[in-house]
């Protein structure tokens, strides 16, 4: 067990190094620089900025400096927020993004299990077809379209929920639904498929032959084996959700990492992009 854990740990370090290296190279081969403006700054100012942030050094030296900083937990200074460090911004905003992801995951689980089980129980009925239709719709709609539709319906038309910010329960519901809709649709479809497959197995026929009710066969026997594929995908799905969705955060003006990441892309704030 210790050898396996050590192997996985070394593998994780290798993956992180590859991600850091690839991101660093992509940032530096992208045309333009972080201080390029429509109105070009004087050469003396550009030279001072380049010296301050070590942009005048060779790439290899910048890369070694960045790796050394990461080893110390320092993600470097932000080029846009001149008085702030990337590590401080990430520490401040990540809890908000993580909370949004956790709420979206809870919403996805609460919605997908009843939908998947119900679709399998009423297989090939109108209930099943409606569940499939909604699952397909949930997977197909991009976040920015679904978020806009939910804001239009629940905020502008009905006036039930707050359309933006992150300061009350009414402001949490819409971004949670927007971010959790696609995972809920995918999990419900997966659970339905595995349940239908399990219901055709021999041990299920044996359970039915004993006179057990169909709902008991479904929940007590078929569901146990059907949970294995669902639980397998929950790992990476949870990781993706807990890091949050930058688009959803930007749409609903949530003070998470999304706002900083999107502005970092437009401002070419390399340390912020790589840190987030």
VENPEFEN-V291017 format. One line per field, one symbol per residue. phi: phi as a letter, one per 30 degrees, with the letter a starting at -180 (. if undefined). psi: psi as a letter, one per 40 degrees, with the letter a starting at -180 (. if undefined). A space follows every 50 residues. Layout:
phi = ???
psi = ???
This chain:
phi = .dddddddddddddddddddddddddddcddjbdcdbdcddeeddddddd ddciddddeddddddddddddciccjdddccdcbcdedddddcdedddde ddddddddddcddddddddddceicdddddddddddddddddeddddddd ddddcddcidbddaiabadddddddddddddddddddddddddddddddc ddddddddddjddddddddccddedddddddddddddddddddicddddd dchddcdeddddddddchdeeddddd
psi = dddddddddddddddddddddddddddeehiiieehidhhiidddddddd ddefeeiidddddddddddddeeheiihddgdeiiddddddddddddddd dddddddddddddddddddddfhfadddddddddddddddhidddddddd ddddddddfdiieaafeiddeddddddddeddddddddddddddddddee iddddddddeeiiddddddddddddeedddddedcdddddddeihddddd defhfaedddddddddefgdddddd.
